Amino acid sequence: MTNVVLRLSARDLVHADLASCGWAGTEHHLAGVAEQLERARAGEVDYLAVCPATDIPVAKGGVDYRVKDGVGTLWQLAVHPALQSCGIGTFLVEAAELRIRNRGLRRAELAVEENNPRARALYERLGYVAYDRRTESWDEQAPDGSLRRYETICALMRKELA
C-alpha cells in the first residue's frame, strides 16, 4: 500500500469555486452557498474552502457569527465523498476554529444530524460535547429538480476554544 500525502490549505471560498463543488450538494444548495458568500463579504460569516495544490476545493464549510453572541457556529461542512476519512474534515474544522479565535471568540458550536454518527464521532474526537438536541429543517432539491422540506433531529454540540 502506498501512502499519498496532500498538502492542504484553507482559504475563503469564492464564487468561482462553486462550479467545481458539485460534490457538495445540488444546484439549490450551491445557490444557497452563493448567497452566504455575500454575507461573507459583509463580515457576518466566514466561508472556507480546503484545497490541495490544485487550488480546487475538496472540502467547504462556514462559520456564522450571527447565530449566537460570542460564538462561531460551524455549518454546511462537507468533504468530497471520495476523500472522506483522510483527515480533511479535521483540517476544515481546525481552520474554522482558527477563524473563530482570530475574531477573539472562545466558543464554537455546531449541529449534527443524529442519523450521521460518523460526523458526530469526528466532532467528539475534536473535543465537541453535545448539550441539547432540536428539530432542524431546510429545503432540499429532489432528483427531479423539485424542492421538498427536509426535517431531521440534530444534536447541538459545543467546544470551548483555548
TIVO-2410 file (N, C-alpha, C; in nm, 3 decimals):
# residues 162
REC num residu      c1      c2      c3 atome chaine
REC   1      M   0.084  -0.118   0.000     N      A
REC   1      M   0.000   0.000   0.000    CA      A
REC   1      M   0.088   0.124   0.000     C      A
REC   2      T   0.053   0.221  -0.083     N      A
REC   2      T   0.126   0.347  -0.092    CA      A
REC   2      T   0.047   0.455  -0.022     C      A
REC   3      N   0.116   0.533   0.058     N      A
REC   3      N   0.051   0.647   0.122    CA      A
REC   3      N   0.062   0.769   0.033     C      A
REC   4      V  -0.047   0.842   0.021     N      A
REC   4      V  -0.049   0.966  -0.055    CA      A
REC   4      V  -0.060   1.080   0.044     C      A
REC   5      V   0.025   1.178   0.030     N      A
REC   5      V   0.023   1.294   0.120    CA      A
REC   5      V  -0.022   1.416   0.039     C      A
REC   6      L  -0.128   1.479   0.085     N      A
REC   6      L  -0.176   1.602   0.021    CA      A
REC   6      L  -0.143   1.719   0.112     C      A
REC   7      R  -0.082   1.822   0.056     N      A
REC   7      R  -0.062   1.945   0.133    CA      A
REC   7      R  -0.188   2.028   0.114     C      A
REC   8      L  -0.254   2.057   0.226     N      A
REC   8      L  -0.381   2.129   0.221    CA      A
REC   8      L  -0.363   2.272   0.268     C      A
REC   9      S  -0.447   2.358   0.217     N      A
REC   9      S  -0.456   2.495   0.267    CA      A
REC   9      S  -0.603   2.531   0.278     C      A
REC  10      A  -0.631   2.625   0.367     N      A
REC  10      A  -0.768   2.675   0.383    CA      A
REC  10      A  -0.766   2.820   0.342     C      A
REC  11      R  -0.866   2.856   0.262     N      A
REC  11      R  -0.881   2.994   0.215    CA      A
REC  11      R  -1.029   3.026   0.208     C      A
REC  12      D  -1.061   3.151   0.178     N      A
REC  12      D  -1.201   3.188   0.159    CA      A
REC  12      D  -1.255   3.121   0.034     C      A
REC  13      L  -1.373   3.065   0.044     N      A
REC  13      L  -1.444   3.013  -0.073    CA      A
REC  13      L  -1.489   3.133  -0.154     C      A
REC  14      V  -1.478   3.125  -0.286     N      A
REC  14      V  -1.521   3.234  -0.373    CA      A
REC  14      V  -1.621   3.180  -0.475     C      A
REC  15      H  -1.696   3.272  -0.537     N      A
REC  15      H  -1.799   3.231  -0.634    CA      A
REC  15      H  -1.743   3.139  -0.742     C      A
REC  16      A  -1.622   3.166  -0.789     N      A
REC  16      A  -1.563   3.084  -0.896    CA      A
REC  16      A  -1.544   2.939  -0.854     C      A
REC  17      D  -1.536   2.912  -0.723     N      A
REC  17      D  -1.518   2.774  -0.674    CA      A
REC  17      D  -1.645   2.690  -0.691     C      A
REC  18      L  -1.760   2.754  -0.695     N      A
REC  18      L  -1.886   2.679  -0.690    CA      A
REC  18      L  -1.902   2.584  -0.807     C      A
REC  19      A  -1.846   2.619  -0.922     N      A
REC  19      A  -1.857   2.531  -1.040    CA      A
REC  19      A  -1.789   2.396  -1.017     C      A
REC  20      S  -1.690   2.391  -0.928     N      A
REC  20      S  -1.620   2.265  -0.901    CA      A
REC  20      S  -1.665   2.200  -0.770     C      A
REC  21      C  -1.775   2.248  -0.711     N      A
REC  21      C  -1.822   2.194  -0.582    CA      A
REC  21      C  -1.951   2.114  -0.595     C      A
REC  22      G  -1.978   2.058  -0.712     N      A
REC  22      G  -2.099   1.978  -0.730    CA      A
REC  22      G  -2.107   1.860  -0.636     C      A
REC  23      W  -1.993   1.811  -0.590     N      A
REC  23      W  -1.989   1.700  -0.494    CA      A
REC  23      W  -2.052   1.739  -0.360     C      A
REC  24      A  -2.063   1.870  -0.332     N      A
REC  24      A  -2.110   1.917  -0.201    CA      A
REC  24      A  -2.261   1.926  -0.190     C      A
REC  25      G  -2.331   1.919  -0.304     N      A
REC  25      G  -2.476   1.929  -0.298    CA      A
REC  25      G  -2.536   1.966  -0.432     C      A
REC  26      T  -2.666   1.983  -0.429     N      A
REC  26      T  -2.743   2.012  -0.550    CA      A
REC  26      T  -2.724   2.157  -0.595     C      A
REC  27      E  -2.780   2.189  -0.710     N      A
REC  27      E  -2.780   2.328  -0.758    CA      A
REC  27      E  -2.845   2.420  -0.655     C      A
REC  28      H  -2.953   2.374  -0.594     N      A
REC  28      H  -3.023   2.454  -0.493    CA      A
REC  28      H  -2.930   2.484  -0.375     C      A
REC  29      H  -2.858   2.381  -0.328     N      A
REC  29      H  -2.764   2.401  -0.217    CA      A
REC  29      H  -2.656   2.500  -0.256     C      A
REC  30      L  -2.598   2.483  -0.373     N      A
REC  30      L  -2.489   2.571  -0.415    CA      A
REC  30      L  -2.537   2.715  -0.437     C      A
REC  31      A  -2.663   2.732  -0.478     N      A
REC  31      A  -2.719   2.867  -0.488    CA      A
REC  31      A  -2.727   2.930  -0.348     C      A
REC  32      G  -2.761   2.849  -0.248     N      A
REC  32      G  -2.763   2.898  -0.110    CA      A
REC  32      G  -2.623   2.935  -0.062     C      A
REC  33      V  -2.524   2.854  -0.100     N      A
REC  33      V  -2.385   2.886  -0.064    CA      A
REC  33      V  -2.346   3.020  -0.128     C      A
REC  34      A  -2.385   3.041  -0.253     N      A
REC  34      A  -2.355   3.168  -0.320    CA      A
REC  34      A  -2.412   3.286  -0.242     C      A
REC  35      E  -2.532   3.269  -0.187     N      A
REC  35      E  -2.591   3.375  -0.104    CA      A
REC  35      E  -2.509   3.398   0.022     C      A
REC  36      Q  -2.457   3.290   0.079     N      A
REC  36      Q  -2.376   3.304   0.200    CA      A
REC  36      Q  -2.245   3.377   0.170     C      A
REC  37      L  -2.195   3.364   0.048     N      A
REC  37      L  -2.072   3.436   0.012    CA      A
REC  37      L  -2.095   3.587   0.016     C      A
REC  38      E  -2.217   3.630  -0.010     N      A
REC  38      E  -2.249   3.773   0.005    CA      A
REC  38      E  -2.243   3.814   0.152     C      A
REC  39      R  -2.288   3.727   0.240     N      A
REC  39      R  -2.278   3.755   0.384    CA      A
REC  39      R  -2.132   3.756   0.428     C      A
REC  40      A  -2.050   3.672   0.365     N      A
REC  40      A  -1.907   3.670   0.398    CA      A
REC  40      A  -1.844   3.804   0.362     C      A
REC  41      R  -1.884   3.858   0.249     N      A
REC  41      R  -1.831   3.989   0.207    CA      A
REC  41      R  -1.865   4.095   0.310     C      A
REC  42      A  -1.979   4.080   0.378     N      A
REC  42      A  -2.021   4.176   0.481    CA      A
REC  42      A  -1.960   4.147   0.618     C      A
REC  43      G  -1.884   4.036   0.629     N      A
REC  43      G  -1.818   4.003   0.755    CA      A
REC  43      G  -1.905   3.928   0.855     C      A
REC  44      E  -2.025   3.888   0.815     N      A
REC  44      E  -2.115   3.816   0.906    CA      A
REC  44      E  -2.078   3.669   0.920     C      A
REC  45      V  -2.013   3.614   0.818     N      A
REC  45      V  -1.973   3.474   0.817    CA      A
REC  45      V  -1.835   3.463   0.754     C      A
REC  46      D  -1.769   3.352   0.782     N      A
REC  46      D  -1.652   3.309   0.704    CA      A
REC  46      D  -1.699   3.186   0.630     C      A
REC  47      Y  -1.662   3.172   0.504     N      A
REC  47      Y  -1.693   3.051   0.428    CA      A
REC  47      Y  -1.562   3.000   0.370     C      A
REC  48      L  -1.521   2.883   0.414     N      A
REC  48      L  -1.388   2.831   0.383    CA      A
REC  48      L  -1.389   2.725   0.274     C      A
REC  49      A  -1.279   2.721   0.201     N      A
REC  49      A  -1.251   2.614   0.106    CA      A
REC  49      A  -1.120   2.550   0.151     C      A
REC  50      V  -1.117   2.417   0.156     N      A
REC  50      V  -0.993   2.344   0.181    CA      A
REC  50      V  -0.948   2.289   0.047     C      A
REC  51      C  -0.824   2.320   0.011     N      A
REC  51      C  -0.774   2.285  -0.122    CA      A
REC  51      C  -0.636   2.219  -0.115     C      A
REC  52      P  -0.610   2.123  -0.203     N      A
REC  52      P  -0.473   2.074  -0.223    CA      A
REC  52      P  -0.402   2.172  -0.318     C      A
REC  53      A  -0.285   2.134  -0.369     N      A
REC  53      A  -0.205   2.222  -0.453    CA      A
REC  53      A  -0.279   2.268  -0.579     C      A
REC  54      T  -0.377   2.192  -0.625     N      A
REC  54      T  -0.453   2.230  -0.745    CA      A
REC  54      T  -0.539   2.353  -0.722     C      A
REC  55      D  -0.560   2.391  -0.596     N      A
REC  55      D  -0.644   2.504  -0.554    CA      A
REC  55      D  -0.792   2.481  -0.587     C      A
REC  56      I  -0.831   2.356  -0.610     N      A
REC  56      I  -0.971   2.320  -0.632    CA      A
REC  56      I  -1.025   2.265  -0.500     C      A
REC  57      P  -1.135   2.319  -0.448     N      A
REC  57      P  -1.184   2.276  -0.317    CA      A
REC  57      P  -1.218   2.127  -0.309     C      A
REC  58      V  -1.172   2.065  -0.199     N      A
REC  58      V  -1.208   1.927  -0.168    CA      A
REC  58      V  -1.291   1.921  -0.040     C      A
REC  59      A  -1.309   2.036   0.023     N      A
REC  59      A  -1.396   2.048   0.141    CA      A
REC  59      A  -1.437   2.194   0.152     C      A
REC  60      K  -1.554   2.216   0.216     N      A
REC  60      K  -1.602   2.352   0.235    CA      A
REC  60      K  -1.687   2.357   0.359     C      A
REC  61      G  -1.699   2.477   0.414     N      A
REC  61      G  -1.783   2.494   0.530    CA      A
REC  61      G  -1.781   2.637   0.579     C      A
REC  62      G  -1.883   2.671   0.655     N      A
REC  62      G  -1.897   2.808   0.702    CA      A
REC  62      G  -1.891   2.822   0.852     C      A
REC  63      V  -1.865   2.945   0.893     N      A
REC  63      V  -1.874   2.985   1.034    CA      A
REC  63      V  -1.964   3.107   1.035     C      A
REC  64      D  -2.076   3.097   1.105     N      A
REC  64      D  -2.171   3.208   1.115    CA      A
REC  64      D  -2.153   3.274   1.251     C      A
REC  65      Y  -2.132   3.405   1.249     N      A
REC  65      Y  -2.110   3.480   1.373    CA      A
REC  65      Y  -2.236   3.549   1.422     C      A
REC  66      R  -2.348   3.530   1.354     N      A
REC  66      R  -2.473   3.598   1.388    CA      A
REC  66      R  -2.575   3.508   1.458     C      A
REC  67      V  -2.548   3.379   1.468     N      A
REC  67      V  -2.645   3.286   1.529    CA      A
REC  67      V  -2.658   3.312   1.678     C      A
REC  68      K  -2.544   3.328   1.745     N      A
REC  68      K  -2.543   3.345   1.890    CA      A
REC  68      K  -2.427   3.439   1.926     C      A
REC  69      D  -2.452   3.536   2.012     N      A
REC  69      D  -2.347   3.630   2.052    CA      A
REC  69      D  -2.227   3.558   2.110     C      A
REC  70      G  -2.109   3.598   2.066     N      A
REC  70      G  -1.985   3.546   2.123    CA      A
REC  70      G  -1.949   3.406   2.079     C      A
REC  71      V  -2.018   3.354   1.979     N      A
REC  71      V  -1.998   3.215   1.935    CA      A
REC  71      V  -1.980   3.211   1.784     C      A
REC  72      G  -1.890   3.126   1.738     N      A
REC  72      G  -1.881   3.095   1.595    CA      A
REC  72      G  -1.955   2.964   1.573     C      A
REC  73      T  -2.058   2.966   1.490     N      A
REC  73      T  -2.139   2.846   1.463    CA      A
REC  73      T  -2.097   2.785   1.330     C      A
REC  74      L  -2.041   2.665   1.336     N      A
REC  74      L  -1.999   2.595   1.216    CA      A
REC  74      L  -2.121   2.535   1.149     C      A
REC  75      W  -2.125   2.545   1.015     N      A
REC  75      W  -2.238   2.487   0.942    CA      A
REC  75      W  -2.200   2.461   0.798     C      A
REC  76      Q  -2.279   2.375   0.734     N      A
REC  76      Q  -2.259   2.336   0.594    CA      A
REC  76      Q  -2.120   2.278   0.569     C      A
REC  77      L  -2.069   2.200   0.664     N      A
REC  77      L  -1.939   2.137   0.648    CA      A
REC  77      L  -1.954   2.017   0.556     C      A
REC  78      A  -1.865   2.006   0.458     N      A
REC  78      A  -1.871   1.893   0.364    CA      A
REC  78      A  -1.731   1.864   0.311     C      A
REC  79      V  -1.702   1.735   0.298     N      A
REC  79      V  -1.577   1.687   0.238    CA      A
REC  79      V  -1.615   1.603   0.117     C      A
REC  80      H  -1.539   1.618   0.009     N      A
REC  80      H  -1.564   1.538  -0.111    CA      A
REC  80      H  -1.578   1.392  -0.070     C      A
REC  81      P  -1.687   1.325  -0.111     N      A
REC  81      P  -1.711   1.187  -0.067    CA      A
REC  81      P  -1.594   1.091  -0.091     C      A
REC  82      A  -1.522   1.107  -0.200     N      A
REC  82      A  -1.411   1.016  -0.231    CA      A
REC  82      A  -1.291   1.038  -0.140     C      A
REC  83      L  -1.291   1.149  -0.065     N      A
REC  83      L  -1.176   1.184   0.019    CA      A
REC  83      L  -1.209   1.184   0.168     C      A
REC  84      Q  -1.326   1.132   0.205     N      A
REC  84      Q  -1.361   1.126   0.346    CA      A
REC  84      Q  -1.273   1.025   0.418     C      A
REC  85      S  -1.254   1.048   0.548     N      A
REC  85      S  -1.170   0.964   0.634    CA      A
REC  85      S  -1.022   0.976   0.601     C      A
REC  86      C  -0.983   1.091   0.546     N      A
REC  86      C  -0.842   1.117   0.515    CA      A
REC  86      C  -0.786   1.233   0.598     C      A
REC  87      G  -0.863   1.282   0.696     N      A
REC  87      G  -0.817   1.392   0.779    CA      A
REC  87      G  -0.857   1.530   0.730     C      A
REC  88      I  -0.927   1.536   0.616     N      A
REC  88      I  -0.964   1.666   0.559    CA      A
REC  88      I  -1.071   1.735   0.643     C      A
REC  89      G  -1.165   1.659   0.698     N      A
REC  89      G  -1.267   1.717   0.786    CA      A
REC  89      G  -1.204   1.777   0.910     C      A
REC  90      T  -1.105   1.708   0.967     N      A
REC  90      T  -1.034   1.760   1.083    CA      A
REC  90      T  -0.965   1.892   1.046     C      A
REC  91      F  -0.900   1.894   0.931     N      A
REC  91      F  -0.832   2.015   0.884    CA      A
REC  91      F  -0.932   2.130   0.869     C      A
REC  92      L  -1.049   2.101   0.812     N      A
REC  92      L  -1.153   2.202   0.792    CA      A
REC  92      L  -1.201   2.258   0.925     C      A
REC  93      V  -1.234   2.170   1.019     N      A
REC  93      V  -1.284   2.217   1.150    CA      A
REC  93      V  -1.177   2.299   1.221     C      A
REC  94      E  -1.053   2.255   1.217     N      A
REC  94      E  -0.946   2.329   1.284    CA      A
REC  94      E  -0.925   2.466   1.218     C      A
REC  95      A  -0.938   2.474   1.086     N      A
REC  95      A  -0.926   2.603   1.016    CA      A
REC  95      A  -1.041   2.695   1.057     C      A
REC  96      A  -1.161   2.640   1.070     N      A
REC  96      A  -1.276   2.719   1.113    CA      A
REC  96      A  -1.257   2.768   1.256     C      A
REC  97      E  -1.207   2.682   1.343     N      A
REC  97      E  -1.182   2.722   1.482    CA      A
REC  97      E  -1.079   2.835   1.489     C      A
REC  98      L  -0.979   2.830   1.402     N      A
REC  98      L  -0.878   2.936   1.398    CA      A
REC  98      L  -0.943   3.069   1.359     C      A
REC  99      R  -1.033   3.066   1.263     N      A
REC  99      R  -1.104   3.188   1.224    CA      A
REC  99      R  -1.183   3.244   1.343     C      A
REC 100      I  -1.247   3.154   1.418     N      A
REC 100      I  -1.325   3.197   1.535    CA      A
REC 100      I  -1.234   3.263   1.638     C      A
REC 101      R  -1.122   3.197   1.669     N      A
REC 101      R  -1.027   3.252   1.767    CA      A
REC 101      R  -0.971   3.386   1.719     C      A
REC 102      N  -0.946   3.397   1.589     N      A
REC 102      N  -0.891   3.521   1.534    CA      A
REC 102      N  -0.989   3.638   1.547     C      A
REC 103      R  -1.116   3.609   1.570     N      A
REC 103      R  -1.216   3.714   1.596    CA      A
REC 103      R  -1.228   3.743   1.745     C      A
REC 104      G  -1.146   3.676   1.825     N      A
REC 104      G  -1.148   3.699   1.969    CA      A
REC 104      G  -1.256   3.621   2.041     C      A
REC 105      L  -1.316   3.523   1.974     N      A
REC 105      L  -1.421   3.442   2.036    CA      A
REC 105      L  -1.361   3.314   2.091     C      A
REC 106      R  -1.426   3.257   2.191     N      A
REC 106      R  -1.372   3.140   2.259    CA      A
REC 106      R  -1.465   3.019   2.259     C      A
REC 107      R  -1.572   3.023   2.177     N      A
REC 107      R  -1.661   2.908   2.172    CA      A
REC 107      R  -1.703   2.881   2.028     C      A
REC 108      A  -1.700   2.752   1.994     N      A
REC 108      A  -1.751   2.706   1.865    CA      A
REC 108      A  -1.869   2.615   1.893     C      A
REC 109      E  -1.972   2.624   1.809     N      A
REC 109      E  -2.088   2.536   1.820    CA      A
REC 109      E  -2.124   2.484   1.682     C      A
REC 110      L  -2.197   2.373   1.681     N      A
REC 110      L  -2.246   2.316   1.556    CA      A
REC 110      L  -2.363   2.226   1.586     C      A
REC 111      A  -2.437   2.193   1.481     N      A
REC 111      A  -2.546   2.096   1.490    CA      A
REC 111      A  -2.513   1.983   1.394     C      A
REC 112      V  -2.529   1.860   1.440     N      A
REC 112      V  -2.502   1.744   1.355    CA      A
REC 112      V  -2.624   1.654   1.358     C      A
REC 113      E  -2.663   1.607   1.240     N      A
REC 113      E  -2.780   1.520   1.233    CA      A
REC 113      E  -2.756   1.394   1.315     C      A
REC 114      E  -2.858   1.354   1.391     N      A
REC 114      E  -2.844   1.234   1.473    CA      A
REC 114      E  -2.827   1.109   1.387     C      A
REC 115      N  -2.869   1.115   1.260     N      A
REC 115      N  -2.850   0.999   1.172    CA      A
REC 115      N  -2.716   1.005   1.098     C      A
REC 116      N  -2.622   1.083   1.150     N      A
REC 116      N  -2.488   1.093   1.093    CA      A
REC 116      N  -2.383   1.066   1.201     C      A
REC 117      P  -2.377   0.940   1.249     N      A
REC 117      P  -2.285   0.908   1.359    CA      A
REC 117      P  -2.138   0.927   1.322     C      A
REC 118      R  -2.104   0.914   1.195     N      A
REC 118      R  -1.965   0.930   1.153    CA      A
REC 118      R  -1.918   1.074   1.176     C      A
REC 119      A  -2.001   1.171   1.136     N      A
REC 119      A  -1.966   1.311   1.158    CA      A
REC 119      A  -1.963   1.342   1.308     C      A
REC 120      R  -2.061   1.291   1.380     N      A
REC 120      R  -2.062   1.317   1.525    CA      A
REC 120      R  -1.938   1.262   1.592     C      A
REC 121      A  -1.893   1.144   1.550     N      A
REC 121      A  -1.771   1.086   1.607    CA      A
REC 121      A  -1.650   1.176   1.580     C      A
REC 122      L  -1.644   1.236   1.462     N      A
REC 122      L  -1.536   1.329   1.431    CA      A
REC 122      L  -1.540   1.447   1.527     C      A
REC 123      Y  -1.657   1.508   1.543     N      A
REC 123      Y  -1.667   1.625   1.629    CA      A
REC 123      Y  -1.633   1.590   1.775     C      A
REC 124      E  -1.676   1.475   1.820     N      A
REC 124      E  -1.642   1.432   1.957    CA      A
REC 124      E  -1.492   1.413   1.970     C      A
REC 125      R  -1.429   1.354   1.869     N      A
REC 125      R  -1.284   1.333   1.870    CA      A
REC 125      R  -1.211   1.468   1.877     C      A
REC 126      L  -1.272   1.572   1.818     N      A
REC 126      L  -1.211   1.705   1.818    CA      A
REC 126      L  -1.249   1.787   1.941     C      A
REC 127      G  -1.321   1.727   2.037     N      A
REC 127      G  -1.349   1.793   2.163    CA      A
REC 127      G  -1.487   1.856   2.177     C      A
REC 128      Y  -1.575   1.834   2.080     N      A
REC 128      Y  -1.711   1.888   2.089    CA      A
REC 128      Y  -1.795   1.800   2.181     C      A
REC 129      V  -1.881   1.865   2.259     N      A
REC 129      V  -1.965   1.795   2.356    CA      A
REC 129      V  -2.112   1.831   2.326     C      A
REC 130      A  -2.196   1.728   2.322     N      A
REC 130      A  -2.340   1.751   2.299    CA      A
REC 130      A  -2.400   1.815   2.423     C      A
REC 131      Y  -2.489   1.915   2.400     N      A
REC 131      Y  -2.555   1.979   2.514    CA      A
REC 131      Y  -2.706   1.988   2.496     C      A
REC 132      D  -2.758   1.958   2.377     N      A
REC 132      D  -2.902   1.963   2.355    CA      A
REC 132      D  -2.931   1.898   2.221     C      A
REC 133      R  -3.058   1.894   2.185     N      A
REC 133      R  -3.099   1.846   2.052    CA      A
REC 133      R  -3.220   1.926   2.009     C      A
REC 134      R  -3.239   1.937   1.877     N      A
REC 134      R  -3.354   2.010   1.826    CA      A
REC 134      R  -3.386   1.965   1.684     C      A
REC 135      T  -3.508   1.993   1.644     N      A
REC 135      T  -3.551   1.965   1.508    CA      A
REC 135      T  -3.500   2.077   1.418     C      A
REC 136      E  -3.444   2.039   1.306     N      A
REC 136      E  -3.397   2.135   1.204    CA      A
REC 136      E  -3.468   2.099   1.074     C      A
REC 137      S  -3.484   2.197   0.987     N      A
REC 137      S  -3.542   2.169   0.856    CA      A
REC 137      S  -3.490   2.268   0.754     C      A
REC 138      W  -3.488   2.225   0.629     N      A
REC 138      W  -3.445   2.309   0.520    CA      A
REC 138      W  -3.501   2.253   0.390     C      A
REC 139      D  -3.502   2.337   0.287     N      A
REC 139      D  -3.547   2.291   0.156    CA      A
REC 139      D  -3.436   2.211   0.091     C      A
REC 140      E  -3.476   2.099   0.030     N      A
REC 140      E  -3.382   2.008  -0.034    CA      A
REC 140      E  -3.431   1.983  -0.177     C      A
REC 141      Q  -3.338   1.975  -0.269     N      A
REC 141      Q  -3.374   1.952  -0.409    CA      A
REC 141      Q  -3.383   1.802  -0.437     C      A
REC 142      A  -3.497   1.760  -0.488     N      A
REC 142      A  -3.518   1.619  -0.525    CA      A
REC 142      A  -3.451   1.592  -0.660     C      A
REC 143      P  -3.429   1.464  -0.692     N      A
REC 143      P  -3.366   1.430  -0.820    CA      A
REC 143      P  -3.439   1.489  -0.941     C      A
REC 144      D  -3.569   1.510  -0.932     N      A
REC 144      D  -3.644   1.567  -1.045    CA      A
REC 144      D  -3.636   1.720  -1.049     C      A
REC 145      G  -3.561   1.779  -0.956     N      A
REC 145      G  -3.543   1.924  -0.953    CA      A
REC 145      G  -3.640   1.998  -0.864     C      A
REC 146      S  -3.745   1.930  -0.818     N      A
REC 146      S  -3.842   1.996  -0.730    CA      A
REC 146      S  -3.782   2.012  -0.589     C      A
REC 147      L  -3.840   2.104  -0.514     N      A
REC 147      L  -3.795   2.125  -0.376    CA      A
REC 147      L  -3.891   2.058  -0.280     C      A
REC 148      R  -3.835   2.001  -0.175     N      A
REC 148      R  -3.916   1.942  -0.068    CA      A
REC 148      R  -3.854   1.983   0.064     C      A
REC 149      R  -3.935   1.983   0.167     N      A
REC 149      R  -3.886   2.020   0.300    CA      A
REC 149      R  -3.826   1.897   0.365     C      A
REC 150      Y  -3.702   1.909   0.410     N      A
REC 150      Y  -3.632   1.801   0.479    CA      A
REC 150      Y  -3.631   1.834   0.627     C      A
REC 151      E  -3.669   1.738   0.710     N      A
REC 151      E  -3.672   1.759   0.855    CA      A
REC 151      E  -3.589   1.652   0.922     C      A
REC 152      T  -3.514   1.691   1.025     N      A
REC 152      T  -3.426   1.597   1.094    CA      A
REC 152      T  -3.405   1.643   1.238     C      A
REC 153      I  -3.356   1.553   1.319     N      A
REC 153      I  -3.320   1.587   1.458    CA      A
REC 153      I  -3.168   1.601   1.461     C      A
REC 154      C  -3.121   1.712   1.521     N      A
REC 154      C  -2.979   1.738   1.531    CA      A
REC 154      C  -2.936   1.743   1.677     C      A
REC 155      A  -2.816   1.691   1.701     N      A
REC 155      A  -2.750   1.710   1.830    CA      A
REC 155      A  -2.677   1.843   1.822     C      A
REC 156      L  -2.694   1.926   1.923     N      A
REC 156      L  -2.622   2.053   1.932    CA      A
REC 156      L  -2.495   2.028   2.012     C      A
REC 157      M  -2.382   2.070   1.958     N      A
REC 157      M  -2.253   2.043   2.020    CA      A
REC 157      M  -2.175   2.172   2.032     C      A
REC 158      R  -2.089   2.178   2.133     N      A
REC 158      R  -2.006   2.297   2.152    CA      A
REC 158      R  -1.867   2.259   2.201     C      A
REC 159      K  -1.778   2.353   2.185     N      A
REC 159      K  -1.639   2.335   2.228    CA      A
REC 159      K  -1.586   2.469   2.275     C      A
REC 160      E  -1.522   2.469   2.389     N      A
REC 160      E  -1.453   2.589   2.437    CA      A
REC 160      E  -1.316   2.590   2.371     C      A
REC 161      L  -1.283   2.701   2.306     N      A
REC 161      L  -1.156   2.712   2.236    CA      A
REC 161      L  -1.050   2.774   2.325     C      A
REC 162      A  -0.930   2.720   2.320     N      A
REC 162      A  -0.821   2.772   2.403    CA      A
REC 162      A  -0.768   2.902   2.347     C      A
***
